[in-house]
Amino acid sequence: MSAAINTGGPAFPVNDLQSAHATAMAASIDIEDPAERERAYILARAEAVIGMTMRDYFASHASEHDVQCALEDLGRTGGLIGAPTGIDRHAIARYAHADAMLRARAAS
């Protein structure tokens, strides 16, 4: 099993719990089984409260230069094996950059 991915925690946590509740209700309202409905509610509410993670934020804000550097590094280390398309490679590079940002953040 692979190690858990460090997401950096929430970037923009949601403080409006009524909105989180409404989002969770909408995600679970059509589920008939009570246990499954509760599970769906809990997962949807947790996602709504957390919002975007720092990893997602860093990945979305990587510049084209950052992405190109990450692509070069990934090409040298074999990190692009199994990424068949250019857009997949671009996404992998964005998250590789985000992971480097999180490592630097933890080291400082």
C-alpha positions as CSV (number, residue, x, y, z in Angstrom):
1,M,0.0,0.0,0.0
2,S,1.3,3.5,-0.9
3,A,1.9,6.2,1.7
4,A,-0.8,8.7,2.3
5,I,-0.5,11.9,0.2
6,N,0.3,15.0,2.2
7,T,-2.5,17.4,1.1
8,G,-1.2,20.3,3.3
9,G,-4.7,20.6,5.0
10,P,-7.5,22.9,4.0
11,A,-6.6,26.0,1.9
12,F,-9.9,27.7,2.3
13,P,-12.0,25.9,5.0
14,V,-15.7,26.6,4.9
15,N,-17.0,28.2,8.1
16,D,-20.6,28.3,7.0
17,L,-21.9,25.1,8.5
18,Q,-25.4,25.6,7.1
19,S,-24.0,25.5,3.6
20,A,-22.0,22.4,4.4
21,H,-25.2,20.7,5.8
22,A,-27.2,21.7,2.7
23,T,-24.5,20.3,0.4
24,A,-24.4,17.0,2.4
25,M,-28.2,16.7,2.4
26,A,-28.3,17.2,-1.4
27,A,-25.7,14.5,-1.9
28,S,-27.5,12.0,0.3
29,I,-31.2,12.8,-0.1
30,D,-32.0,10.2,-2.7
31,I,-30.3,7.3,-1.0
32,E,-32.8,4.9,0.6
33,D,-30.6,2.7,2.8
34,P,-30.1,4.6,6.1
35,A,-26.5,3.5,6.7
36,E,-25.5,4.3,3.1
37,R,-27.3,7.7,3.3
38,E,-25.5,8.5,6.6
39,R,-22.1,7.5,5.0
40,A,-22.8,9.7,1.9
41,Y,-23.9,12.6,4.2
42,I,-20.7,12.4,6.3
43,L,-18.4,12.2,3.3
44,A,-20.1,15.1,1.5
45,R,-20.2,17.3,4.6
46,A,-16.5,16.6,5.2
47,E,-15.6,17.5,1.7
48,A,-17.7,20.7,1.8
49,V,-16.1,21.9,5.1
50,I,-12.6,21.2,4.0
51,G,-12.8,23.0,0.6
52,M,-9.7,23.0,-1.5
53,T,-6.6,21.5,-0.1
54,M,-3.2,23.3,-0.1
55,R,-2.0,20.6,-2.5
56,D,-4.8,21.5,-4.9
57,Y,-4.1,25.2,-4.5
58,F,-0.4,24.8,-5.2
59,A,-1.1,22.6,-8.2
60,S,-3.6,25.0,-9.7
61,H,-1.2,28.0,-9.2
62,A,1.9,26.3,-10.7
63,S,3.3,28.5,-13.5
64,E,4.1,27.1,-16.9
65,H,7.8,27.4,-16.0
66,D,7.1,25.4,-12.8
67,V,5.3,22.7,-14.9
68,Q,8.1,22.5,-17.4
69,C,10.7,22.0,-14.7
70,A,8.6,19.3,-13.1
71,L,8.1,17.6,-16.4
72,E,11.9,17.6,-16.9
73,D,12.4,16.1,-13.5
74,L,9.7,13.5,-13.9
75,G,11.1,12.5,-17.3
76,R,14.5,11.9,-15.7
77,T,13.1,9.9,-12.8
78,G,10.5,7.9,-14.8
79,G,7.6,9.6,-13.0
80,L,5.7,9.9,-16.3
81,I,5.5,6.2,-17.0
82,G,1.8,5.3,-17.6
83,A,0.7,8.9,-18.4
84,P,-0.4,8.4,-22.0
85,T,-1.4,11.9,-23.0
86,G,0.0,15.4,-22.8
87,I,-2.7,16.6,-20.5
88,D,-2.2,13.7,-18.1
89,R,1.5,14.5,-18.0
90,H,0.7,18.2,-17.4
91,A,-1.5,17.3,-14.5
92,I,1.1,14.9,-13.0
93,A,3.7,17.7,-13.3
94,R,1.4,20.2,-11.5
95,Y,0.9,17.9,-8.5
96,A,4.7,17.0,-8.5
97,H,5.3,20.7,-8.2
98,A,2.6,21.0,-5.4
99,D,4.3,18.1,-3.5
100,A,7.6,19.9,-3.7
101,M,6.0,23.0,-2.4
102,L,4.5,21.1,0.5
103,R,7.9,19.5,1.3
104,A,9.6,22.9,1.3
105,R,6.8,24.3,3.5
106,A,7.3,21.4,6.0
107,A,11.1,21.9,6.0
108,S,10.9,25.6,6.8
